[in-house]
Each structure stands twice: as structure tokens, then as C-alpha cells.
Amino acid sequence: REPSFMHGPIVQRTVLHFDFDCFFVAVQLAKPGNAHLRGRPVAVAAGRTAHSEVSSCSYEARKFGVHASMWMSEALKLCPALVAVPYDFAACTAANERSYRVLYEQCPPGVAMTLQVLSVDEVLVALDTSDETIVLRYASAVRAAVAEATSCTMTCGIASTISAARMATATVKPNGQRLVPKVETAAFVAQQPLKEL
């Protein structure tokens, strides 16, 4: 089914922020040949050399303080058992394209949408409905279909503004979803740590 489109800007009533969980690592761990690495501290990097940079890492690695943009030499001090796997841009592109297809295919009937790409693993969707049942059903359907199509999980934050939706995503990582009702947006934002703002 073709998604609903409107000429010109839609009335943005609800924003959904979809963010893959540890995308580059998840794509690698989804491969049957890497099944033995699941549940272990893993990082995507050019190698274990001192000047390789961590692009993404599993949540098991994050427990040791490893994070993206860290040099491998520093990461290995924090987590000596850290396994480095290479980039696979072709596999990441394929997973990305499948996720976009899902976003459109799952669009609720009669609802117009716009999509803004933030990065290879992060996207904003605006729907012209504020019906929470429809929105939550869409988010759940997208996350389930993406997991089936890519073997990667996705987290979704839902709110009436982009910033609140992104903050909502951060509160339910990994593999969760959260809706912040419009009337609760100000209170929700006020409760967030300053670094999140």
C-alpha cells in the first residue's frame, strides 16, 4: 500500500523519534557468523590498534565505560576483553533501506506523514494525528517489523515536539518506546538532566 502524502507541509501533531540501538554493532551481531559475540563487549572499529576509533559499541561494552568516539587504546584499558569488529557499510545501508520501507509501509491509513533523516541510524517521523492509540500502534508495528527485517532493535520516543521526542527516546534505551502526552511535555522536559537538554 502506498503511504498517504499531502502536497505542501502537513500539520505536525505528533513527532516520533526512531533510533536504532547500537546500530553498527547490531548489524554485525545480526550475522550468523557473529552469533558467538552476542552478549559480549563488542565495538565497531578499524581494529584494536591504539589509533582506531570506536564508532559504536554494545551495551555490554558500555557497562565498562566504553563509548563512541573513544580511542581503542582507552577502550581496551577500560575493557580488556573488548572485541573489535570491522565496519560493514553495505550491510548497514541494506538495514537502513529496509527500515525506511517499513516506516512508509506501516503508515496508518488516512494519516499523512513526513520523514526527516538525522543519520544512518536515526530518523524523525511527523504524523498529522494526535490520536495516541494510532501513534502507539504505529510505533510498535514499526519496531516489530524493523526487528524482523533487520534483526536489529529500535527505540522510539513520541511527543508533540522534536526535542521532547528525542529526550523520551533516551529514557527507554534500549529497545523501548515512550509517549509523552502533550499536556505533560513541559513537566517531562523540566525533569530531564541538564546534559540531556
N, C-alpha and C positions, 0 to 999 in steps of 0.2 A: 504494500500500500504506500502510495506517495504521501509524504508528510504535508500538513497544511501550511501554506505560505500566504503572506499578505504583501501587497505592494506597499512600500514605504515602511516606516517604523511601526512595530507593534506596541500595544500598551503593556509595558513591562509591569506585571503584577507580582510575579514570583521569580526569584533567581535561584538556580541550582548550581552549586559548585561541585563538579565531579573531579576527583583527584585519585589517580592510581596509587596503590600502596607499594612503595619501593620499586617503581616501575622497571628500571633497567635490571635490577636483581631478579625481580619476579619473572620477567621474560626468560631469563637464563634458567631459573629454577623450574620453570614450566616444562622444560625439555626433559624427555625420559632419561637421557644420558646424564643429567644432573640431579636425578632424584635422590641420590645419596647425600647431597648437600643440603637438602631441605631440613630446617630445624637447626642449622649450624650458622655460625657467624660468617657471612659472605659479603664481599664487596666487589663491585664492578670497577675495575681499574686497568691500566695498561700493563700491570704486572705488580710484583711485590718489591720492586726497586724503590729506593728512597724517594726518587723524584716523580713517582707515579701518583696521580691524584685520585682520591676516592670520588667516584661520580655518584654512586648510590650504594646503600648497604642495607642488609636485612635487619629486622628488629632485634634479632639475637646479637648482632654486632653493636647495635645502638645501646644495648644494655651495658656495654663496656665503655661507652662514651665516644664510639666511632661515629662520624657523621660525614656527609658530603662536603667536598671542597677541602678535605683534610689530606695532608701528605701521607702516603702509605707508611713511611718511616715512623710517623707519630701514631698512626692507627695500630701498627704492629706492636708498639710499646704498650698500648692500652689493651690489645687483644692479640697475643702471640699466635693464637690458633686461627686467626682470620684467614679465610681462603679468598684469593683473588681470582675472579673470572673475567674474561675479556668482554669488550663491547660486542654487541651483535645488532648493528643498526638496521639490517634487513628485517630481522625478527621483530624489532621494536616498531618499525614502520608498519609491518603487517598487523601487529596487535593494535596499533593506533588506528589504522584504517578500519579494522573490524569494529572497534569501539565507536567510531563516528557513524558507521552504518547502523549500529544498534540504537544510538541516540535518536536518529531520524525514524527508524522503523517502529520504535516504541512510543513515538509521539501520540498523545491521546487524540482520538477523533474530535474534530471541531475546535482544537486548540492550536493557536499559532505559536511558533517558536522562533527564536533567533539563537545563534550559537557564536560564541567568541572563543577562539583558541588562545590559551595563555602560554602553553608549552606543549611538548610532545606527550606529556602525561597529565595534563590539567586543562579543563575546559569549563566555560560558563554557559549555561543554558537559561534563557529567559522565556517564561511562558506567560501567555496573556490570560491566565486564570489564577484566582486566589483560593480556589476550592482545594482545601488541604487533603481531602481523600484522593482526588485526582492526582495531585502533585506527589503525594507519598507513594501511591501506586506506581506512578511513572518512575520515580527514583528506584524503587525496589525492583521493578521489571528491568530497568537498565542495568543495575548492578548484577542481577542474576544472569542476564543474557551476556553481559561482558565477561563474567567469570566463566561461563560455559564456552564462549567463543575464544577466549584468550588464556584461560587458566590463571588469570591474574585478578586480584581483588581490587575494588574501587570503593572509596569513601565519598559520601555526599553530604554537604551542608546545604540547608534550604532556608531562605529568609527573604525579606522584602527588599534588601539591599545587597550589593556585591560584597561589601566589607563584612557584613554580618554573616552572610553565607559562608565566606571563607573562614571566619572565626568558628562557625559551627562545625565545619569540617575538622578543624584542628582538635575539637573536643571529643571526637569519636573515632580517631585514628587508632588502629587500622580497621578497615572493613566494616564500618558502621555508617549510619545515616542519622541526621538530626534536623528537625524542623524547628525554627524559632518563629513563633507566631508574630505577626506584625505588631500587635499591641505589647509584646514583651521585648521588642528589639532594643529599646533604649536601656532597659534594665539588664538585658543579657550583655550588651556591649560594656556597660559600666562594671560588670563583674569580671571582665577579662583582664588578665595580667597586662601591664603596660607594654611588655615586649610583643604581645600579640597585636596590640593596636598599632 
